[in-house]
Structures are given as structure tokens and as C-alpha cells.
């Protein structure tokens, strides 16, 4: 289980980095009355799933150490 946890943790972190970067690049900014307003049109679902996978991997890794 520890090996599966480490693999899930690594894949989750890689997914967070890649999908997080893509989501940040999909934001648009415009100026209204001298203020810059940023609007994100990104799909945040892959970032959320990557975070969940990383947390599950961390839990599996830490739970196996306690045994």
C-alpha cells in the first residue's frame, strides 16, 4: 500500500503543477475605471481531482508507516 500511496502522491503533485499552471494561464484581465480586473475562464476540475489524489496518496503513505 505504501508504494501505491507514493505513486498517487507523486501523480497528484504533478497534476497540481501542470493543471494549476494551465488554469492560471487561462485568466483574462481588463481595466475598468483605472482598476485591473482578472476573470478566470479556467476549468478547475482537474486541479481539484489532482489535489484529492495527492491527499489520498499521502494518507495511504502515512497509514502504512503506522503499522
C-alpha positions in Angstrom: 0.0 0.0 0.0 2.9 2.3 0.7 4.1 2.1 -2.9 0.6 2.8 -4.3 0.4 5.8 -1.9 3.7 7.2 -3.1 2.7 6.8 -6.7 -0.6 8.5 -6.1 1.1 11.3 -4.2 3.6 11.9 -7.0 1.0 11.8 -9.7 -1.2 14.2 -7.7 1.6 16.7 -7.2 2.5 16.6 -10.9 -1.2 17.1 -11.8 -1.5 20.0 -9.5 1.5 21.7 -11.0 0.5 21.1 -14.7 -3.2 21.7 -14.4 -2.7 24.6 -11.9 -0.3 26.3 -14.4 -2.8 25.8 -17.2 -5.6 27.2 -15.2 -3.6 30.3 -14.2 -2.8 30.9 -17.9 -6.5 30.9 -18.9 -7.3 34.1 -17.0 -8.1 37.3 -18.7 -7.7 40.8 -17.3 -9.2 44.1 -18.3 -9.4 47.6 -17.0 -12.5 49.3 -15.5 -12.2 52.8 -14.2 -8.4 52.5 -13.8 -8.6 49.2 -11.9 -7.4 45.9 -13.4 -9.9 43.1 -13.1 -8.9 39.5 -13.7 -11.5 36.9 -14.8 -10.7 33.2 -14.8 -12.3 31.1 -17.5 -10.4 28.0 -16.5 -11.7 24.6 -15.7 -10.7 23.9 -12.1 -12.0 20.3 -12.0 -8.6 18.7 -12.9 -6.9 20.7 -10.3 -9.4 19.6 -7.6 -9.1 16.0 -8.7 -5.3 16.2 -8.6 -5.4 17.6 -5.1 -7.7 14.8 -4.0 -5.4 12.2 -5.5 -2.4 13.7 -3.8 -4.2 13.7 -0.4 -5.3 10.1 -0.8 -1.7 9.2 -1.7 -0.4 11.0 1.4 -2.9 9.2 3.6 -2.0 5.8 2.2 1.7 6.5 2.6 1.3 7.7 6.2 -1.2 5.0 7.2 1.2 2.2 6.1 4.0 3.7 8.2 2.0 3.4 11.4 1.6 -0.3 11.1 
